[in-house]
Amino acid sequence: MKQQEADCLFCRVVRGEIPATIVYRNDHVVAFRDITPVAQQHILIIPVKHIASLNDLTPEDEAIAGHILLAAGTVAEIIGIRESGYRLVFNTGNDALQSVFHIHAHLIGGTRMGWPPFPGVSAVHG
C-alpha cells in the first residue's frame, strides 16, 4: 500500500496542503481539530500512511494501529481531558457513516456523554 494518496483529503492534511489546527504530530500520526466538532473537544487522529479503513489494516499495520491508540492518551493530555475522560470512535464503512476513507479516530470529550450514544438503540451495556 502506498504511503500517501494524491487526492485523499487526510493525506493532503498530512502533507500540509490543506490547513488544519494540528494538536499533535509525530512520525506515525497526525492529530488535528475536527472542523465540525460534536463536543467541546473533538480531535481526529490519523496515520501518516494512507489506509482506507479498519478493514484495510494488515498485520504489517499493527504498529500503526498501536500508534493511533497511544496518541489518544497523549492528545487527551494535551487538550486537558485525560483525567475527566473521553471517547475514541472509529467509523468503518458506509453504514457507520465513514465519510473520509483514510482511517481516523475521533477523540471526543470535554463534556459529559450519554449512553447509548446512538438514537433508536436500547440501553444495552456490555
DSSP file (Angstrom, degrees, kcal/mol; ACC not computed):
  #  RESIDUE AA STRUCTURE BP1 BP2  ACC     N-H-->O    O-->H-N    N-H-->O    O-->H-N    TCO  KAPPA ALPHA  PHI   PSI    X-CA   Y-CA   Z-CA
    1    1 A M              0   0    0      0, 0.0    50,-0.0     0, 0.0    49,-0.0   0.000 360.0 360.0 360.0 137.9    0.0    0.0    0.0
    2    2 A K        -     0   0    0      1,-0.1    48,-0.4    47,-0.1     3,-0.1  -0.273 360.0-126.7 -66.8 154.9    1.3    3.4   -0.9
    3    3 A Q  S    S+     0   0    0     46,-0.2    47,-2.4     1,-0.2     2,-0.3   0.888  89.9  15.0 -67.4 -39.7    2.3    5.8    1.9
    4    4 A Q        -     0   0    0     45,-0.2     2,-0.4    46,-0.1    -1,-0.2  -0.951  64.0-140.1-138.6 152.5    0.0    8.6    0.5
    5    5 A E    >   -     0   0    0     -2,-0.3     3,-1.0     1,-0.1     6,-0.1  -0.963  18.5-138.5-112.6 132.6   -2.8    9.1   -1.9
    6    6 A A  T 3  S+     0   0    0     -2,-0.4    -1,-0.1     1,-0.2     0, 0.0   0.853 100.4  35.1 -59.6 -39.1   -2.7   12.2   -4.1
    7    7 A D  T 3  S+     0   0    0     -3,-0.1     2,-0.4     4,-0.0    -1,-0.2   0.334  85.9 118.1-103.0   7.7   -6.5   13.0   -3.8
    8    8 A C    <>  -     0   0    0     -3,-1.0     4,-2.1     1,-0.1     5,-0.2  -0.620  59.3-142.9 -78.1 127.6   -7.2   11.9   -0.2
    9    9 A L  H  > S+     0   0    0     -2,-0.4     4,-1.4     1,-0.2    -1,-0.1   0.910 100.9  43.9 -54.7 -47.6   -8.3   14.7    2.0
   10   10 A F  H  > S+     0   0    0      2,-0.2     4,-2.4     1,-0.2    -1,-0.2   0.830 109.3  55.6 -74.8 -30.8   -6.4   13.5    5.1
   11   11 A C  H  > S+     0   0    0      1,-0.2     4,-2.2     2,-0.2    -1,-0.2   0.889 106.9  52.6 -62.5 -37.1   -3.3   12.7    3.1
   12   12 A R  H  <>S+     0   0    0     -4,-2.1     5,-2.4     2,-0.2     6,-1.1   0.860 107.4  50.9 -67.1 -35.1   -3.4   16.3    2.0
   13   13 A V  H ><5S+     0   0    0     -4,-1.4     3,-1.3     4,-0.2    -2,-0.2   0.935 108.7  52.1 -63.4 -46.1   -3.6   17.4    5.6
   14   14 A V  H 3<5S+     0   0    0     -4,-2.4    -2,-0.2     1,-0.3    -1,-0.2   0.900 111.2  47.0 -56.2 -42.5   -0.6   15.2    6.4
   15   15 A R  T 3<5S-     0   0    0     -4,-2.2    -1,-0.3    -5,-0.1    -2,-0.2   0.526 115.6-115.8 -79.6  -5.5    1.4   16.9    3.6
   16   16 A G  T < 5S+     0   0    0     -3,-1.3    -3,-0.2    -4,-0.5    -2,-0.1   0.629  82.0 121.7  81.5  13.6    0.3   20.4    4.8
   17   17 A E  S   <S+     0   0    0     -5,-2.4    -4,-0.2    -6,-0.2    -5,-0.1   0.746  73.5  45.1 -80.1 -24.4   -1.6   21.1    1.6
   18   18 A I  S    S-     0   0    0     -6,-1.1    -2,-0.2    -9,-0.1    -1,-0.2  -0.982  95.7-117.1-119.0 129.1   -4.8   21.7    3.5
   19   19 A P        +     0   0    0      0, 0.0     2,-0.3     0, 0.0    -6,-0.1  -0.364  40.9 166.2 -67.3 143.6   -4.7   23.8    6.6
   20   20 A A        -     0   0    0     -7,-0.1     2,-1.3    -2,-0.1    14,-0.1  -0.983  45.1-110.2-151.2 152.7   -5.6   22.2    9.9
   21   21 A T        -     0   0    0     12,-0.4    12,-2.1    -2,-0.3     2,-0.3  -0.735  41.9-153.6 -87.2  95.0   -5.3   23.0   13.6
   22   22 A I  E     +A   32   0A   0     -2,-1.3    10,-0.3    10,-0.2     3,-0.1  -0.539  23.7 174.9 -75.8 129.3   -2.6   20.4   14.5
   23   23 A V  E    S+     0   0A   0      8,-3.1     2,-0.3     1,-0.4     9,-0.2   0.730  70.1   1.2-100.4 -33.8   -2.7   19.4   18.1
   24   24 A Y  E     +A   31   0A   0      7,-1.6     7,-3.2     2,-0.0    -1,-0.4  -0.987  61.7 175.6-157.3 144.7   -0.1   16.6   18.0
   25   25 A R  E     +A   30   0A   0     -2,-0.3     2,-0.2     5,-0.2     5,-0.2  -0.977   6.9 157.5-152.9 139.8    2.2   15.1   15.3
   26   26 A N        -     0   0    0      3,-2.3    -2,-0.0    -2,-0.3    22,-0.0  -0.753  61.9 -74.8-140.6-165.4    4.9   12.5   15.3
   27   27 A D  S    S+     0   0    0     -2,-0.2     3,-0.1     1,-0.2    21,-0.0   0.651 128.3  34.4 -69.8 -13.5    6.4   10.3   12.6
   28   28 A H  S    S+     0   0    0      1,-0.2    20,-2.8    20,-0.1    21,-0.5   0.737 118.7  25.3-113.7 -32.0    3.4    8.0   12.6
   29   29 A V  E     - B   0  47A   0     18,-0.3    -3,-2.3    19,-0.1     2,-0.4  -0.911  50.9-152.3-137.2 159.7    0.3   10.0   13.3
   30   30 A V  E     -AB  25  46A   0     16,-2.5    16,-2.8    -2,-0.3     2,-0.5  -0.999  12.4-164.0-130.0 134.6   -1.2   13.5   13.0
   31   31 A A  E     +AB  24  45A   0     -7,-3.2    -8,-3.1    -2,-0.4    -7,-1.6  -0.980  18.6 162.0-121.0 129.2   -3.9   14.8   15.3
   32   32 A F  E     -AB  22  44A   0     12,-2.2    12,-3.3    -2,-0.5   -10,-0.2  -0.967  42.6 -86.5-145.8 158.6   -6.0   17.8   14.4
   33   33 A R  E     - B   0  43A   0    -12,-2.1   -12,-0.4    -2,-0.3    10,-0.2  -0.420  43.7-117.6 -69.1 135.6   -9.2   19.6   15.4
   34   34 A D        -     0   0    0      8,-2.6     8,-0.1    -2,-0.1    -1,-0.1  -0.511  14.2-139.0 -69.6 138.1  -12.3   18.4   13.6
   35   35 A I  S    S+     0   0    0      1,-0.3    -1,-0.1    -2,-0.2    -2,-0.1   0.644 101.1  40.3 -77.7 -12.7  -13.9   21.2   11.5
   36   36 A T  S    S-     0   0    0      6,-0.1    -1,-0.3     0, 0.0    -2,-0.0  -0.613  88.2-165.4-130.0  73.6  -17.4   20.1   12.6
   37   37 A P        -     0   0    0      0, 0.0     5,-0.1     0, 0.0     3,-0.1  -0.251  19.3-164.3 -65.8 145.7  -17.0   19.2   16.3
   38   38 A V  S    S+     0   0    0      3,-0.1     2,-0.3     1,-0.0     4,-0.1   0.389  77.1  24.1-104.9  -1.7  -19.7   17.2   18.1
   39   39 A A  S    S-     0   0    0      1,-0.1    71,-0.1    71,-0.0     3,-0.1  -0.924  97.4 -87.2-151.1 172.7  -18.4   18.0   21.5
   40   40 A Q  S    S+     0   0    0     -2,-0.3     2,-0.5     1,-0.2    70,-0.2   0.881 122.6  33.2 -54.3 -40.5  -16.3   20.7   23.2
   41   41 A Q  E    S+ C   0 109A   0     68,-2.5    68,-2.4     2,-0.0     2,-0.3  -0.982  70.4 161.7-119.2 123.6  -13.2   18.7   22.3
   42   42 A H  E     + C   0 108A   0     -2,-0.5    -8,-2.6    66,-0.2     2,-0.4  -0.866   8.9 171.2-145.5 106.3  -13.2   16.8   19.0
   43   43 A I  E     -BC  33 107A   0     64,-2.6    64,-3.5    -2,-0.3     2,-0.5  -0.922  23.6-142.6-119.2 138.7   -9.8   15.7   17.6
   44   44 A L  E     -BC  32 106A   0    -12,-3.3   -12,-2.2    -2,-0.4     2,-0.5  -0.876  11.3-161.0 -98.7 133.9   -9.1   13.4   14.6
   45   45 A I  E     +BC  31 105A   0     60,-2.5    60,-2.4    -2,-0.5   -14,-0.2  -0.971  18.5 173.1-116.0 118.9   -6.1   11.1   14.9
   46   46 A I  E     -B   30   0A   0    -16,-2.8   -16,-2.5    -2,-0.5     2,-0.2  -0.910  31.5-115.1-126.0 150.1   -4.9    9.8   11.6
   47   47 A P  E     -B   29   0A   0      0, 0.0   -18,-0.3     0, 0.0     4,-0.1  -0.546  20.1-130.2 -77.6 151.8   -1.9    7.7   10.5
   48   48 A V  S    S+     0   0    0    -20,-2.8     2,-0.2    -2,-0.2   -19,-0.1   0.876  94.1  75.9 -64.9 -37.9    0.6    9.3    8.2
   49   49 A K  S    S-     0   0    0    -21,-0.5     2,-0.6     1,-0.1   -45,-0.2  -0.550  95.4-113.5 -74.9 137.9    0.3    6.2    6.0
   50   50 A H        +     0   0    0    -47,-2.4     2,-0.4   -48,-0.4    -2,-0.1  -0.633  45.1 161.5 -75.7 119.8   -2.9    6.1    3.9
   51   51 A I        -     0   0    0     -2,-0.6    52,-4.0    -4,-0.1     6,-0.1  -0.977  31.4-146.3-135.7 124.2   -5.1    3.2    5.0
   52   52 A A        -     0   0    0     -2,-0.4     2,-0.3    50,-0.3    -1,-0.1   0.884  67.0 -25.8 -65.3 -42.9   -8.7    3.5    3.8
   53   53 A S  S >  S-     0   0    0     48,-0.2     3,-1.7    49,-0.1     4,-0.3  -0.948  70.1 -84.8-158.8 175.1  -10.5    1.9    6.8
   54   54 A L  G >  S+     0   0    0     -2,-0.3     3,-1.4     1,-0.3    38,-0.1   0.843 123.5  63.5 -57.8 -32.1  -10.1   -0.6    9.7
   55   55 A N  G 3  S+     0   0    0      1,-0.3    -1,-0.3    -3,-0.0    37,-0.0   0.700  98.7  55.2 -65.4 -18.5  -11.0   -3.3    7.2
   56   56 A D  G <  S+     0   0    0     -3,-1.7    -1,-0.3     2,-0.1    -2,-0.2   0.430  78.5 117.4 -96.9  -0.7   -7.8   -2.5    5.2
   57   57 A L    <   -     0   0    0     -3,-1.4    -6,-0.0    -4,-0.3    -3,-0.0  -0.435  46.4-165.8 -64.3 140.8   -5.4   -2.9    8.1
   58   58 A T    >   -     0   0    0     -2,-0.1     3,-2.2     1,-0.0     4,-0.2  -0.770  39.3 -97.6-118.9 168.1   -3.0   -5.7    7.6
   59   59 A P  G >  S+     0   0    0      0, 0.0     3,-1.4     0, 0.0     4,-0.2   0.828 125.1  61.8 -55.4 -29.8   -0.6   -7.5   10.0
   60   60 A E  G 3  S+     0   0    0      1,-0.2     3,-0.3     2,-0.1     4,-0.2   0.688  98.8  57.3 -68.9 -16.6    2.1   -5.2    8.8
   61   61 A D  G <> S+     0   0    0     -3,-2.2     4,-2.3     1,-0.2    -1,-0.2   0.330  72.2 105.9 -94.7   6.1    0.0   -2.2   10.0
   62   62 A E  H <> S+     0   0    0     -3,-1.4     4,-2.0     1,-0.2    -1,-0.2   0.892  80.1  49.4 -54.9 -43.2   -0.2   -3.5   13.6
   63   63 A A  H  > S+     0   0    0     -3,-0.3     4,-2.4    -4,-0.2    -1,-0.2   0.879 108.3  53.8 -65.6 -37.0    2.3   -0.8   14.8
   64   64 A I  H  > S+     0   0    0      2,-0.2     4,-2.0    -3,-0.2    -2,-0.2   0.934 107.5  50.3 -62.8 -45.4    0.3    1.9   13.1
   65   65 A A  H  X S+     0   0    0     -4,-2.3     4,-2.0     1,-0.2    -1,-0.2   0.910 111.0  50.2 -58.5 -41.9   -2.8    0.9   14.9
   66   66 A G  H  X S+     0   0    0     -4,-2.0     4,-2.8    -5,-0.2    -1,-0.2   0.886 106.5  54.4 -63.2 -39.6   -0.9    1.0   18.1
   67   67 A H  H  X S+     0   0    0     -4,-2.4     4,-2.2     2,-0.2    -1,-0.2   0.878 106.9  51.8 -63.2 -37.4    0.4    4.4   17.4
   68   68 A I  H  X S+     0   0    0     -4,-2.0     4,-1.2     2,-0.2    -1,-0.2   0.945 112.9  44.7 -63.0 -47.5   -3.1    5.7   16.9
   69   69 A L  H  X S+     0   0    0     -4,-2.0     4,-0.9     1,-0.2     3,-0.4   0.906 113.8  48.9 -65.6 -41.9   -4.2    4.3   20.2
   70   70 A L  H  X S+     0   0    0     -4,-2.8     4,-1.3     1,-0.2     3,-0.4   0.875 106.8  57.1 -65.0 -36.3   -1.1    5.5   22.1
   71   71 A A  H  X S+     0   0    0     -4,-2.2     4,-3.2    -5,-0.2     5,-0.3   0.814  94.2  68.9 -64.3 -29.2   -1.6    9.0   20.6
   72   72 A A  H  X S+     0   0    0     -4,-1.2     4,-2.6    -3,-0.4    -1,-0.2   0.926 101.4  44.3 -57.6 -47.0   -5.1    9.2   22.0
   73   73 A G  H  X S+     0   0    0     -4,-0.9     4,-1.9    -3,-0.4    -1,-0.2   0.893 114.8  49.3 -64.8 -39.5   -3.8    9.4   25.6
   74   74 A T  H  X S+     0   0    0     -4,-1.3     4,-2.3     2,-0.2    -2,-0.2   0.930 113.3  45.9 -64.7 -45.8   -1.2   11.9   24.6
   75   75 A V  H  X S+     0   0    0     -4,-3.2     4,-2.5     1,-0.2    -2,-0.2   0.911 109.7  54.6 -64.6 -42.5   -3.7   14.1   22.8
   76   76 A A  H  <>S+     0   0    0     -4,-2.6     5,-2.8    -5,-0.3     6,-1.1   0.888 109.8  48.3 -58.7 -38.7   -6.2   13.8   25.7
   77   77 A E  H ><5S+     0   0    0     -4,-1.9     3,-0.9     4,-0.2    -1,-0.2   0.931 110.0  51.6 -64.8 -46.5   -3.4   15.1   28.0
   78   78 A I  H 3<5S+     0   0    0     -4,-2.3    -2,-0.2     1,-0.2    -1,-0.2   0.892 114.5  41.8 -58.9 -42.1   -2.5   18.0   25.6
   79   79 A I  T 3<5S-     0   0    0     -4,-2.5    -1,-0.2    -5,-0.1    -2,-0.2   0.419 116.4-112.3 -92.6   3.0   -6.2   19.2   25.4
   80   80 A G  T < 5S+     0   0    0     -3,-0.9    -3,-0.2    -4,-0.5     4,-0.2   0.751  88.8 100.8  82.6  26.3   -6.8   18.7   29.1
   81   81 A I     >< +     0   0    0     -5,-2.8     4,-2.2    -6,-0.2    -4,-0.2   0.294  42.1 104.0-123.5  10.4   -9.3   15.8   29.2
   82   82 A R  T  4 S+     0   0    0     -6,-1.1     4,-0.1     1,-0.2    -5,-0.1   0.913  90.7  37.3 -59.4 -43.0   -7.2   12.8   30.1
   83   83 A E  T  4 S+     0   0    0      1,-0.2    -1,-0.2    -7,-0.2    -2,-0.1   0.865 117.2  49.0 -79.6 -36.9   -8.5   12.7   33.7
   84   84 A S  T  4 S-     0   0    0      1,-0.2    -2,-0.2    -4,-0.2    -1,-0.2   0.798 114.7-114.2 -75.5 -27.2  -12.1   13.7   33.0
   85   85 A G     <  -     0   0    0     -4,-2.2    25,-0.7    -9,-0.1     2,-0.3  -0.208  30.6-151.8 113.2 159.3  -12.5   11.1   30.3
   86   86 A Y  E     -D  109   0A   0     23,-0.2     2,-0.4    -4,-0.1    23,-0.2  -0.962  15.7-120.2-157.6 166.6  -13.0   10.9   26.5
   87   87 A R  E     -D  108   0A   0     21,-3.1    21,-2.9    -2,-0.3     2,-0.5  -0.942  15.1-155.5-117.3 140.4  -14.4    8.6   23.9
   88   88 A L  E     -D  107   0A   0     -2,-0.4     2,-0.4    19,-0.2    19,-0.2  -0.977  19.2-176.2-118.0 119.5  -12.5    7.2   21.0
   89   89 A V  E     -D  106   0A   0     17,-2.2    17,-3.1    -2,-0.5     2,-0.5  -0.949  15.6-169.2-124.7 133.6  -14.6    6.3   17.9
   90   90 A F  E     -D  105   0A   0     -2,-0.4     2,-0.5    15,-0.2    15,-0.1  -0.989  10.4-157.0-116.1 126.6  -13.7    4.7   14.6
   91   91 A N        -     0   0    0     13,-0.5     2,-0.5    -2,-0.5    13,-0.2  -0.907  12.1-171.6-101.0 129.1  -16.3    4.7   11.8
   92   92 A T        -     0   0    0     -2,-0.5     4,-0.3   -39,-0.1     3,-0.1  -0.950  46.1 -14.9-128.1 112.9  -15.8    1.9    9.3
   93   93 A G  S   >S-     0   0    0     -2,-0.5     5,-2.4     1,-0.2     3,-0.5  -0.100  90.8 -60.2  89.5 173.4  -17.8    1.8    6.1
   94   94 A N  T > 5S+     0   0    0      1,-0.2     3,-1.8     3,-0.2    -1,-0.2   0.873 127.8  54.9 -64.0 -42.6  -21.0    3.4    4.8
   95   95 A D  T 3 5S+     0   0    0      1,-0.3    -1,-0.2    -3,-0.1    -2,-0.1   0.786 108.9  50.0 -65.5 -25.2  -23.4    2.1    7.4
   96   96 A A  T 3 5S-     0   0    0     -3,-0.5    -1,-0.3    -4,-0.3    -2,-0.2   0.374 118.7-114.9 -90.7   3.7  -21.1    3.6   10.1
   97   97 A L  T < 5 +     0   0    0     -3,-1.8     2,-0.5     1,-0.2    -3,-0.2   0.806  48.1 174.0  66.9  33.3  -21.1    6.9    8.2
   98   98 A Q      < +     0   0    0     -5,-2.4    -1,-0.2     1,-0.2     3,-0.1  -0.619   2.1 173.7 -67.4 120.7  -17.4    6.8    7.4
   99   99 A S        +     0   0    0     -2,-0.5     2,-0.5     1,-0.2    -1,-0.2   0.695  62.7  49.3-106.8 -24.4  -17.1    9.9    5.1
  100  100 A V  S    S-     0   0    0      2,-0.1     2,-1.8     4,-0.1    -1,-0.2  -0.976  76.0-144.5-117.1 120.8  -13.4   10.1    4.6
  101  101 A F  S    S+     0   0    0     -2,-0.5     2,-0.3    -3,-0.1   -48,-0.2  -0.444  71.2  96.5 -91.1  66.5  -11.8    6.9    3.6
  102  102 A H  S    S-     0   0    0     -2,-1.8   -50,-0.3   -52,-0.1   -49,-0.1  -0.903  90.3-101.7-144.4 116.9   -8.5    7.3    5.4
  103  103 A I        +     0   0    0    -52,-4.0     2,-0.3    -2,-0.3   -50,-0.1  -0.059  54.7 165.7 -46.7 134.5   -8.6    5.6    8.8
  104  104 A H        -     0   0    0    -13,-0.2   -13,-0.5   -58,-0.2     2,-0.4  -0.986  30.7-141.4-155.2 144.5   -9.2    8.0   11.6
  105  105 A A  E     -CD  45  90A   0    -60,-2.4   -60,-2.5    -2,-0.3     2,-0.7  -0.889  15.6-141.5-104.6 135.4  -10.1    8.0   15.2
  106  106 A H  E     -CD  44  89A   0    -17,-3.1   -17,-2.2    -2,-0.4     2,-0.7  -0.883  12.1-161.3 -93.7 115.4  -12.5   10.6   16.7
  107  107 A L  E     -CD  43  88A   0    -64,-3.5   -64,-2.6    -2,-0.7     2,-0.4  -0.899  19.2-179.4 -97.1 115.6  -11.3   11.6   20.2
  108  108 A I  E     +CD  42  87A   0    -21,-2.9   -21,-3.1    -2,-0.7     2,-0.3  -0.953  18.2 105.2-125.1 133.2  -14.3   13.3   21.7
  109  109 A G  E     +CD  41  86A   0    -68,-2.4   -68,-2.5    -2,-0.4   -23,-0.2  -0.935  16.4 111.5-174.1-162.1  -14.6   14.8   25.2
  110  110 A G  S    S+     0   0    0    -25,-0.7     2,-0.3    -2,-0.3   -24,-0.1   0.477  87.6  61.8  87.7   3.2  -14.8   17.9   27.3
  111  111 A T  S    S-     0   0    0    -26,-0.2     2,-0.3   -70,-0.1    -1,-0.2  -0.983  94.8 -92.6-153.4 154.3  -18.4   17.2   28.2
  112  112 A R        -     0   0    0     -2,-0.3     2,-0.3    -3,-0.1    -3,-0.1  -0.563  47.0-150.2 -71.5 132.8  -20.4   14.5   30.0
  113  113 A M        -     0   0    0     -2,-0.3     2,-0.2     1,-0.0    -1,-0.0  -0.720   1.2-132.6-106.9 154.1  -21.6   12.0   27.5
  114  114 A G        -     0   0    0     -2,-0.3    -1,-0.0     2,-0.1     0, 0.0  -0.465  24.7-104.9 -94.8 171.9  -24.6    9.8   27.5
  115  115 A W  S    S+     0   0    0      1,-0.2     8,-0.1    -2,-0.2    10,-0.1  -0.967  97.9  35.5-145.1 133.8  -25.0    6.1   26.8
  116  116 A P  S    S-     0   0    0      0, 0.0    -1,-0.2     0, 0.0     5,-0.1   0.540  74.5-160.8 -76.0 155.9  -26.1    4.7   24.5
  117  117 A P        +     0   0    0      0, 0.0    -2,-0.1     0, 0.0    -3,-0.1   0.456  64.7  79.7 -83.6   1.4  -24.7    7.2   22.0
  118  118 A F  S >  S-     0   0    0      4,-0.1     3,-1.3     3,-0.1     2,-0.1  -0.908  80.0-119.1-118.1 134.0  -27.0    6.3   19.2
  119  119 A P  T 3  S+     0   0    0      0, 0.0     3,-0.1     0, 0.0     0, 0.0  -0.392  97.0  20.1 -64.9 143.3  -30.6    7.2   18.6
  120  120 A G  T 3  S+     0   0    0      1,-0.2     2,-0.5    -2,-0.1     0, 0.0   0.519  94.1 118.3  80.2   5.1  -33.1    4.3   18.5
  121  121 A V    <   -     0   0    0     -3,-1.3    -1,-0.2    -5,-0.1    -3,-0.1  -0.898  63.6-124.1-107.6 132.3  -30.8    1.9   20.3
  122  122 A S        -     0   0    0     -2,-0.5     2,-1.7     1,-0.1    -4,-0.1  -0.304  37.0 -92.3 -71.0 159.8  -31.9    0.4   23.6
  123  123 A A        +     0   0    0     -8,-0.1     2,-0.5    -7,-0.1    -1,-0.1  -0.549  61.6 157.6 -77.8  87.5  -29.7    0.8   26.6
  124  124 A V        -     0   0    0     -2,-1.7     2,-0.4     2,-0.0    -3,-0.0  -0.964  23.9-159.0-112.2 123.5  -27.7   -2.4   26.5
  125  125 A H              0   0    0     -2,-0.5    -2,-0.0     1,-0.1   -10,-0.0  -0.848 360.0 360.0-106.1 138.7  -24.4   -2.3   28.3
  126  126 A G              0   0    0     -2,-0.4    -1,-0.1     0, 0.0    -2,-0.0   0.392 360.0 360.0-135.2 360.0  -21.6   -4.6   27.5
